[in-house]
């Protein structure tokens, strides 16, 4: 389970990658990793205009928990 804390505007979302996958608004105590980034940066990540590594290196992405999930965020490019 991954949690996304989005800023500007603020929102918290949980992505459960088990089974068919599920996305819901809210938080999860059992999240393996929590990603904090702006709405604009999240949109760039989903569009494929930016990647997690460059967002992290520029200080635009905070990762708490298992950092290995950051490498797997490319699955979001298929959501557009």
TAZI-V41950 format. One record per pair of residues at least 6 apart in sequence whose C-alpha atoms are under 7 Angstrom apart, sorted by sequence separation. I is the first residue (numbers start at 1). J is the second residue. D is the distance in Angstrom with one decimal. If there is no record, write none. Layout:
i-><I I>
j-><J J>
d-><D D>
This chain:
i-><5 6 16 44 45 55 56 5 15 16 4 5 15 4 14 15 3 4 13 14 3 13 14 2 3 13 14 1 2 12 13 14 1 2 12 13 14 1 12 1 52 37 3 37 3 36 37 35 36 35 36 3 35 2 34 35 48 1 2 3 4 5 6 7 8 9 33 34 46 47 1 2 3 4 5 6 7 8 33 34 46 2 3 4 5 6 7 33 6 32 33 46 47 32 33 46 33>
j-><11 12 22 50 51 61 62 12 22 23 12 13 23 13 23 24 13 14 23 24 14 24 25 14 15 25 26 14 15 25 26 27 15 16 26 27 28 16 27 17 70 60 27 61 28 61 62 61 62 62 63 31 63 31 63 64 77 31 32 33 34 35 36 37 38 39 63 64 76 77 32 33 34 35 36 37 38 39 64 65 77 34 35 36 37 38 39 65 39 65 66 79 80 66 67 80 69>
d-><6.1 6.0 5.0 5.4 5.6 5.3 6.5 4.6 5.8 6.3 5.7 6.6 4.6 5.1 5.7 6.8 5.7 6.3 7.0 5.4 4.4 5.7 6.2 5.7 6.2 4.4 6.3 6.8 5.1 5.9 5.2 6.0 5.7 6.4 5.2 6.2 6.7 4.5 6.1 6.1 6.2 6.0 6.5 5.0 6.8 5.7 6.6 6.7 5.0 5.6 6.6 6.0 4.8 5.2 5.7 6.6 5.6 4.8 5.9 6.4 5.8 6.0 5.9 6.2 5.9 6.6 6.8 5.1 5.0 5.7 5.7 5.3 4.6 4.8 4.6 5.3 4.5 5.9 5.6 6.3 4.8 6.0 6.2 5.9 6.6 5.3 5.8 4.4 5.7 5.9 5.1 6.8 6.5 5.9 6.9 6.8 6.9>
